[in-house]
Amino acid sequence: MSGSLVGERVMIAIGSNVGNPAKMVHDAFKRLRAEIPGVEVVATSAMYQTDPCYYKDQVTRGGG
């Protein structure tokens, strides 16, 4: 990756529909901190479960 984001504030969205979504999101935050020097998570939002979008033929946690 070229350039530098030192001192920059960015927002990203993380989601999952695989396995245990809460654990997958938690693990994604851990990997961001571990693999990208200087990453600091300053805030998170609540997690929401929604119906699948676009690709409808997938299993949801509700068994749908």
Secondary structure by P-SEA (a helix, b strand, c coil): cccccccbbbbbbbbbccccaaaaaaaaaaaaaacccccccccccbbbbbcccccccccccccc
